[in-house]
Amino acid sequence: MNFAKNQQNQWYENKEKTFVAIDCIIFGFDKDTLKLLVFKREIEPLKGSWSLIGSFVRSYENSNEAANRILKDITGLEKIFTEELRTYSDVYRDPGARCISIAQYTLIRIDEHNKELVDKHGAFWFPINKLPNLILDHDIMVKDALHRLRHKAKFFPIGFELLPQNFTLPQIQLLYEEIFQKKLDSRNFRKKILSLDLLKNTQKKDKSSSKKGAFLYQFDPEKYDQLKLNGFDFPILK
C-alpha cells in the first residue's frame, strides 16, 4: 500500500509547473456604443500594458468559479451572462511562465456595475473599434469573442443582456448595429423585433432625445427565458 502511494507521489514529483489562468472578455453597452473593459497590467512582465482582466485559477476553484470570482471582484456583479470561449495554450504565449488560459466572454449591463470597484482596479471602458493594443494573445481573444457574440446574437437573444431594464426600440437597433458593425433598416428591424413577442411596452416614454419621445420597453421574462433556451431565427442579421 505504501509502495503504491510512493509510486503515485513520484509520478507528480519533479514535473514542470504549468499555470492555468482565466481571462475575461467583458462587454458592455453604453448608450450607443459597444465597449470592452480592460486595465493596465500591474505585474511584470509587460507591466503597464493594456490587458484583459484575469487571474490564475486557485487550487480550490474550477474555471467557472474562478471567472465568477474575477467578475465579482472587478464589477461587483453576480449571476451575469458568462460563457467559456476557448482555451489558449500556445507554448510561448506568456513570457512570464508556461501558462494556459481559459477565456470567458461576459455581457454586463453597464448601468448596474460598481463603478468604484472598476476604478479601484484601474480598469477602463474602450469602444470596440477604438481598442488599445493588448498584451500576449488578448487581441486574438477579443476577436474570437466578437465572432462568437455575433454568431450567437443571430439565433439567441444574448445581446439583450447588455441593455438596461428599460430601453427603447432605437436602443435595441443601436445595440445590434454595434454588435455587427453595420447599419440596419429601421422598419424591418423593429418589425422583426416586435414579431418575436418578446417585449412589454411600459407605456412610459424616454424624451431625452426628442419632445415626442420613444416608448420604453422591458423583456417579457417567460418569453425571454424561452428564447434563451430555444433560440430564434433572426434573418435580418444574415
C-alpha positions as CSV (number, residue, x, y, z in Angstrom):
1,M,0.0,0.0,0.0
2,N,2.8,2.4,1.0
3,F,4.8,1.3,-2.1
4,A,1.8,2.2,-4.4
5,K,1.4,5.5,-2.7
6,N,5.1,6.3,-3.1
7,Q,4.8,5.4,-6.8
8,Q,1.9,7.8,-7.1
9,N,3.8,10.6,-5.4
10,Q,6.8,10.0,-7.7
11,W,4.6,10.5,-10.7
12,Y,3.9,14.1,-9.6
13,E,7.4,14.9,-8.4
14,N,9.9,16.9,-10.5
15,K,7.3,17.7,-13.2
16,E,7.3,21.0,-14.9
17,K,4.9,23.5,-13.4
18,T,2.1,24.9,-15.7
19,F,-0.2,27.7,-14.6
20,V,-3.9,27.9,-15.6
21,A,-5.4,31.3,-15.9
22,I,-8.8,32.8,-16.6
23,D,-9.0,35.8,-18.9
24,C,-12.4,37.7,-19.1
25,I,-13.6,39.5,-22.2
26,I,-16.1,41.8,-20.6
27,F,-18.5,43.6,-23.0
28,G,-20.9,46.5,-22.0
29,F,-23.2,48.7,-24.0
30,D,-23.0,52.4,-23.1
31,K,-25.8,54.5,-24.7
32,D,-24.9,53.8,-28.3
33,T,-21.5,52.1,-28.1
34,L,-20.4,48.5,-27.5
35,K,-17.4,48.7,-25.2
36,L,-14.7,46.4,-23.7
37,L,-13.4,46.6,-20.1
38,V,-9.6,46.4,-19.9
39,F,-6.9,47.5,-17.5
40,K,-3.2,48.3,-17.1
41,R,-1.3,45.2,-16.1
42,E,0.1,45.6,-12.6
43,I,2.9,43.0,-12.7
44,E,5.9,42.1,-14.7
45,P,6.5,41.1,-17.4
46,L,4.7,43.7,-19.5
47,K,3.7,45.8,-16.5
48,G,1.7,48.9,-17.5
49,S,0.5,47.4,-20.8
50,W,-3.2,47.1,-21.6
51,S,-4.6,43.8,-20.7
52,L,-7.8,41.8,-20.4
53,I,-8.9,41.2,-16.8
54,G,-7.8,37.8,-15.4
55,S,-6.4,35.7,-12.7
56,F,-4.8,32.3,-12.0
57,V,-7.3,29.6,-11.1
58,R,-6.9,28.8,-7.4
59,S,-6.4,25.3,-6.1
60,Y,-10.0,25.1,-4.8
61,E,-11.7,26.5,-7.9
62,N,-12.9,25.2,-11.2
63,S,-12.7,27.5,-14.2
64,N,-16.3,28.9,-13.8
65,E,-15.8,29.6,-10.1
66,A,-12.6,31.5,-10.9
67,A,-14.4,33.5,-13.6
68,N,-17.2,34.4,-11.3
69,R,-14.8,35.5,-8.6
70,I,-12.9,37.7,-11.0
71,L,-16.1,39.3,-12.3
72,K,-17.5,40.0,-8.9
73,D,-14.2,41.5,-7.7
74,I,-14.0,43.8,-10.7
75,T,-17.6,44.7,-11.4
76,G,-19.5,43.8,-8.1
77,L,-21.9,41.7,-10.2
78,E,-23.0,38.1,-9.8
79,K,-25.2,35.8,-12.0
80,I,-24.4,37.6,-15.2
81,F,-24.1,36.1,-18.7
82,T,-20.7,34.3,-18.9
83,E,-19.7,31.6,-21.4
84,E,-16.5,29.8,-22.0
85,L,-14.9,30.9,-25.2
86,R,-11.9,28.6,-25.8
87,T,-8.6,27.5,-24.4
88,Y,-5.4,29.3,-25.5
89,S,-2.3,27.1,-25.0
90,D,0.4,28.2,-27.3
91,V,3.7,27.2,-25.6
92,Y,5.2,30.7,-25.8
93,R,2.1,32.8,-25.3
94,D,3.2,34.2,-21.9
95,P,6.8,35.2,-21.4
96,G,6.4,35.0,-17.6
97,A,5.8,31.3,-17.3
98,R,4.2,28.3,-19.1
99,C,0.6,29.4,-18.8
100,I,-2.6,28.0,-20.3
101,S,-5.5,30.5,-20.4
102,I,-9.2,29.6,-20.5
103,A,-11.0,32.7,-21.9
104,Q,-14.6,33.6,-20.8
105,Y,-16.7,36.2,-22.5
106,T,-19.2,38.2,-20.5
107,L,-22.0,40.6,-21.1
108,I,-23.0,43.1,-18.4
109,R,-25.3,46.0,-18.0
110,I,-23.0,49.0,-17.5
111,D,-25.6,50.8,-15.5
112,E,-25.6,48.1,-12.9
113,H,-21.9,47.5,-12.4
114,N,-19.9,49.0,-9.5
115,K,-18.0,51.9,-11.0
116,E,-16.0,52.4,-7.8
117,L,-14.7,48.8,-8.0
118,V,-13.8,49.3,-11.6
119,D,-11.9,52.5,-10.9
120,K,-10.2,50.9,-7.9
121,H,-8.7,48.2,-10.2
122,G,-7.6,50.8,-12.8
123,A,-9.9,49.4,-15.4
124,F,-11.3,51.4,-18.4
125,W,-14.1,51.0,-20.9
126,F,-13.0,51.3,-24.6
127,P,-15.2,51.3,-27.7
128,I,-14.6,48.0,-29.5
129,N,-13.5,49.9,-32.6
130,K,-11.0,52.0,-30.7
131,L,-9.3,49.4,-28.5
132,P,-5.6,49.9,-27.5
133,N,-3.1,47.1,-28.4
134,L,-3.5,44.3,-25.8
135,I,-0.7,42.1,-24.4
136,L,0.0,38.5,-25.3
137,D,-2.8,36.9,-27.3
138,H,-5.5,39.1,-25.8
139,D,-6.3,40.8,-29.1
140,I,-7.0,37.3,-30.6
141,M,-9.2,36.5,-27.7
142,V,-11.3,39.7,-28.2
143,K,-11.5,38.9,-32.0
144,D,-12.7,35.4,-31.2
145,A,-15.2,36.7,-28.6
146,L,-16.7,39.2,-31.0
147,H,-17.1,36.4,-33.6
148,R,-18.9,34.2,-31.0
149,L,-21.1,37.1,-29.9
150,R,-22.1,37.9,-33.5
151,H,-22.8,34.3,-34.3
152,K,-25.0,33.7,-31.2
153,A,-26.8,37.0,-31.5
154,K,-28.3,35.8,-34.8
155,F,-30.0,32.9,-33.1
156,F,-30.3,33.7,-29.4
157,P,-31.3,36.9,-27.6
158,I,-28.0,37.2,-25.7
159,G,-27.3,40.6,-27.0
160,F,-30.2,41.8,-24.8
161,E,-28.1,41.0,-21.7
162,L,-26.3,44.3,-22.5
163,L,-29.5,46.5,-22.3
164,P,-30.7,48.3,-19.1
165,Q,-34.0,47.2,-17.6
166,N,-36.0,49.9,-19.5
167,F,-35.0,50.5,-23.1
168,T,-36.3,51.9,-26.4
169,L,-36.6,50.3,-29.8
170,P,-33.9,52.7,-31.2
171,Q,-31.6,51.5,-28.4
172,I,-32.1,47.8,-29.4
173,Q,-31.3,48.7,-33.0
174,L,-28.2,50.6,-32.0
175,L,-27.1,47.7,-29.9
176,Y,-27.3,45.3,-32.8
177,E,-25.7,47.8,-35.2
178,E,-22.8,48.0,-32.7
179,I,-22.5,44.2,-32.4
180,F,-22.5,43.6,-36.1
181,Q,-20.8,46.9,-37.0
182,K,-23.3,47.7,-39.8
183,K,-26.4,49.8,-40.3
184,L,-29.7,48.1,-40.2
185,D,-33.0,49.1,-41.9
186,S,-35.1,50.6,-39.0
187,R,-38.5,49.5,-40.3
188,N,-37.6,45.9,-41.0
189,F,-35.6,45.5,-37.8
190,R,-38.3,46.9,-35.5
191,K,-40.9,44.8,-37.3
192,K,-38.9,41.6,-36.6
193,I,-38.2,42.5,-33.0
194,L,-41.8,43.2,-32.2
195,S,-42.9,40.0,-34.0
196,L,-40.9,37.9,-31.5
197,D,-43.4,39.0,-28.9
198,L,-40.5,39.4,-26.5
199,L,-41.1,42.9,-25.3
200,K,-43.6,44.6,-22.9
201,N,-44.5,48.2,-23.6
202,T,-44.3,50.1,-20.2
203,Q,-46.3,52.9,-21.7
204,K,-43.6,55.3,-20.4
205,K,-41.5,57.4,-22.7
206,D,-37.9,58.4,-22.9
207,K,-37.9,62.1,-24.0
208,S,-34.2,62.7,-23.7
209,S,-33.7,62.8,-27.5
210,S,-37.0,64.3,-28.7
211,K,-40.1,66.0,-27.5
212,K,-42.3,63.2,-28.8
213,G,-40.1,60.6,-27.1
214,A,-39.9,56.9,-27.6
215,F,-41.7,54.2,-25.6
216,L,-39.7,52.3,-23.0
217,Y,-39.9,48.5,-23.2
218,Q,-39.0,45.7,-20.9
219,F,-38.5,42.0,-21.5
220,D,-41.3,39.5,-21.0
221,P,-39.5,37.2,-18.6
222,E,-41.2,34.0,-19.6
223,K,-40.8,34.6,-23.3
224,Y,-37.2,35.8,-22.8
225,D,-36.2,32.6,-20.9
226,Q,-37.9,30.5,-23.6
227,L,-35.9,32.3,-26.4
228,K,-32.7,32.0,-24.4
229,L,-33.3,28.2,-24.2
230,N,-34.7,27.5,-27.7
231,G,-33.3,30.4,-29.8
232,F,-34.9,32.2,-32.7
233,D,-34.2,32.8,-36.4
234,F,-33.2,36.5,-37.0
235,P,-32.8,36.6,-40.8
236,I,-32.4,40.4,-40.9
237,L,-28.9,40.0,-39.5
238,K,-27.7,37.4,-42.0
